[in-house]
Amino acid sequence: MSEHACDHAPTSQVSRRKFLAGTATTAAVPLLAGAGTEQTEAMPMREAADTMDLHLTINGRDYRLALDPRTTLLDALRDHAGLTGAKKGCDHGQCGACTVHVDGRGVLSCLTFALGMEGKSVTTIEGLAGVGGELHPMQQAFIDHDAFQCGYCTPGQIMAAVACVHEHHAASDDDIREYMSGNLCRCAAYPNIVAAVRQARNAMEPA
């Protein structure tokens, strides 16, 4: 064969571009078919977990609740105990609206499992006032300093503020701001909140 024979190759031969395009299309067929098979053979949804009987002490009262083990303390309070003071804001522990007390310390109830609360004392905003309805010094201070506007974050703000004083983080305005920084107020009543904590601090006995 002449060294120039390749110059006379048929013009109908498949180009490299067409060959690659065809190969890609062919290879995609089983992939697409496999994807369809996976969709039709999806794993069945897991059945809901069995409920558990829990004994919770909330605001000095005994509650017996049948709960899914995955239920958060916030959902147990709001949906099962009928205590809606603690608010569901972000549900990710970033806004502080769900703050309650567990054994006297502030916790984010949206990040706390109700299952772990047996044998502990839970206090919500509904249980903060005195037996005769007398306002807690922190509640009164929030009123005196107009430390709320829309009021949505206020229960969490007040519960966090009480914990701030009891946990000895209210020695100065800077300390108060640092501790309360996890509680967001969309109405930006922050200066009034600091003033309220400062006033209540002088009327509260440390825990």
C-alpha positions as CSV (number, residue, x, y, z in Angstrom):
1,M,0.0,0.0,0.0
2,S,1.3,3.4,-0.9
3,E,2.3,5.7,2.0
4,H,-0.4,8.1,0.8
5,A,-3.2,5.5,0.8
6,C,-4.7,7.1,4.0
7,D,-5.3,10.3,2.0
8,H,-7.9,8.4,0.0
9,A,-10.0,7.1,3.0
10,P,-13.8,7.2,2.4
11,T,-15.4,10.5,3.4
12,S,-18.2,8.6,5.1
13,Q,-16.1,7.4,8.0
14,V,-17.3,8.4,11.5
15,S,-15.5,11.5,12.8
16,R,-14.0,11.5,16.3
17,R,-16.5,14.0,17.5
18,K,-19.5,11.9,16.3
19,F,-17.9,8.7,17.8
20,L,-17.5,10.3,21.2
21,A,-21.0,11.7,21.1
22,G,-22.5,8.3,20.3
23,T,-20.5,6.6,23.0
24,A,-21.7,9.1,25.6
25,T,-25.3,8.6,24.6
26,T,-25.1,4.8,24.7
27,A,-23.4,4.9,28.1
28,A,-26.1,7.2,29.5
29,V,-28.9,4.7,28.7
30,P,-28.1,2.2,31.4
31,L,-27.4,5.0,33.9
32,L,-30.8,6.5,33.3
33,A,-32.5,3.2,33.5
34,G,-30.7,2.5,36.7
35,A,-31.9,5.8,38.1
36,G,-35.5,5.0,37.3
37,T,-35.1,1.6,38.9
38,E,-33.8,3.2,42.1
39,Q,-36.8,5.5,42.2
40,T,-39.3,2.7,41.9
41,E,-37.5,0.6,44.5
42,A,-37.2,3.3,47.2
43,M,-36.8,2.0,50.7
44,P,-40.1,2.1,52.6
45,M,-40.5,4.8,55.3
46,R,-39.5,3.8,58.8
47,E,-42.4,3.3,61.1
48,A,-42.8,5.9,63.8
49,A,-41.1,5.1,67.1
50,D,-43.3,3.8,69.9
51,T,-44.4,6.3,72.5
52,M,-43.0,6.3,76.1
53,D,-44.7,7.3,79.3
54,L,-42.8,10.1,80.9
55,H,-43.2,11.8,84.3
56,L,-42.2,15.4,84.2
57,T,-42.3,18.0,86.9
58,I,-43.2,21.4,85.3
59,N,-43.8,24.5,87.4
60,G,-44.1,22.4,90.5
61,R,-46.9,20.2,89.0
62,D,-46.7,16.6,87.9
63,Y,-47.3,15.8,84.2
64,R,-47.6,12.3,82.8
65,L,-47.2,12.4,79.1
66,A,-47.0,9.7,76.4
67,L,-44.3,11.0,74.0
68,D,-42.2,9.8,71.1
69,P,-38.7,9.4,72.5
70,R,-37.5,12.0,69.9
71,T,-39.8,14.7,71.2
72,T,-38.0,17.9,72.3
73,L,-38.8,19.5,75.6
74,L,-40.2,22.5,73.7
75,D,-42.7,20.4,71.8
76,A,-43.6,18.5,75.0
77,L,-44.4,21.8,76.7
78,R,-46.3,23.4,73.9
79,D,-48.1,20.4,72.2
80,H,-48.6,18.0,75.1
81,A,-48.6,20.0,78.4
82,G,-50.4,23.0,77.0
83,L,-47.8,25.5,78.1
84,T,-47.2,27.8,75.2
85,G,-45.2,30.5,76.8
86,A,-41.9,29.2,75.5
87,K,-41.8,30.1,71.8
88,K,-40.6,28.2,68.8
89,G,-38.5,30.7,66.9
90,C,-35.7,29.2,64.9
91,D,-35.9,25.7,66.3
92,H,-32.1,25.5,66.0
93,G,-31.0,26.9,69.3
94,Q,-30.0,30.2,67.8
95,C,-32.7,32.7,68.9
96,G,-33.3,31.9,72.6
97,A,-37.1,32.3,72.3
98,C,-37.5,28.8,73.8
99,T,-35.4,29.3,76.9
100,V,-36.7,27.6,80.1
101,H,-35.1,26.6,83.4
102,V,-34.1,23.0,84.3
103,D,-33.1,22.7,87.9
104,G,-32.7,26.5,88.0
105,R,-30.4,26.8,85.0
106,G,-31.3,28.3,81.6
107,V,-31.6,25.8,78.7
108,L,-32.7,25.9,75.1
109,S,-35.8,23.6,75.1
110,C,-35.8,23.2,71.4
111,L,-32.4,21.4,71.7
112,T,-33.3,19.4,74.8
113,F,-35.0,16.0,74.7
114,A,-38.0,15.6,77.0
115,L,-36.8,12.1,77.7
116,G,-33.9,13.4,79.8
117,M,-36.1,15.6,82.0
118,E,-37.5,12.9,84.3
119,G,-36.4,13.6,87.9
120,K,-35.6,17.2,87.1
121,S,-37.6,20.4,87.8
122,V,-38.6,22.4,84.7
123,T,-39.8,26.0,85.0
124,T,-41.4,28.0,82.2
125,I,-42.5,31.6,82.0
126,E,-45.9,30.4,83.3
127,G,-44.4,29.3,86.6
128,L,-42.2,32.3,87.2
129,A,-44.7,34.5,89.1
130,G,-45.5,34.1,92.7
131,V,-48.2,31.8,94.1
132,G,-50.6,34.7,94.5
133,G,-49.8,36.0,91.0
134,E,-47.3,38.5,92.2
135,L,-44.9,39.3,89.3
136,H,-41.3,38.1,89.5
137,P,-38.9,41.1,89.9
138,M,-37.6,40.4,86.4
139,Q,-41.1,40.5,84.9
140,Q,-41.8,43.8,86.7
141,A,-38.5,45.2,85.5
142,F,-39.3,44.4,81.9
143,I,-42.5,46.3,82.3
144,D,-40.9,49.2,84.1
145,H,-38.2,49.6,81.4
146,D,-40.5,48.8,78.4
147,A,-38.1,46.0,77.5
148,F,-40.4,44.5,74.9
149,Q,-42.4,45.5,71.9
150,C,-44.0,42.7,69.9
151,G,-43.5,40.4,72.9
152,Y,-42.7,37.2,70.9
153,C,-39.2,36.9,72.3
154,T,-40.1,38.2,75.8
155,P,-40.7,34.9,77.6
156,G,-37.3,33.6,76.5
157,Q,-35.7,36.9,77.3
158,I,-37.1,37.0,80.8
159,M,-36.2,33.3,81.5
160,A,-32.6,33.9,80.2
161,A,-32.4,37.1,82.2
162,V,-33.3,35.4,85.5
163,A,-30.7,32.7,84.7
164,C,-28.2,35.5,84.0
165,V,-28.6,36.8,87.5
166,H,-28.8,33.4,89.3
167,E,-25.7,32.2,87.4
168,H,-23.8,35.3,88.5
169,H,-23.3,36.8,85.0
170,A,-24.9,40.2,85.8
171,A,-22.1,42.0,87.5
172,S,-21.8,44.6,84.8
173,D,-23.7,45.8,81.7
174,D,-21.1,44.2,79.6
175,D,-21.5,40.9,81.4
176,I,-25.3,41.1,80.9
177,R,-24.9,41.8,77.2
178,E,-22.5,38.9,76.8
179,Y,-24.8,36.4,78.6
180,M,-28.0,37.7,76.8
181,S,-26.4,37.8,73.4
182,G,-28.0,34.4,72.6
183,N,-31.5,35.9,72.9
184,L,-32.5,37.8,69.8
185,C,-35.0,40.6,69.7
186,R,-36.2,41.6,66.3
187,C,-37.6,44.8,67.8
188,A,-34.1,45.7,69.0
189,A,-35.1,46.5,72.6
190,Y,-31.6,45.5,73.8
191,P,-30.8,48.7,75.8
192,N,-34.1,48.4,77.7
193,I,-33.4,44.7,78.4
194,V,-30.1,45.5,79.9
195,A,-31.6,48.1,82.1
196,A,-34.3,45.7,83.2
197,V,-31.8,43.1,84.2
198,R,-29.8,45.7,86.1
199,Q,-32.9,46.7,88.1
200,A,-34.0,43.1,88.8
201,R,-30.5,42.1,89.8
202,N,-30.8,44.3,92.9
203,A,-34.1,42.8,93.9
204,M,-33.2,39.1,93.4
205,E,-31.6,36.8,95.8
206,P,-28.8,34.7,94.1
207,A,-29.8,31.1,93.6
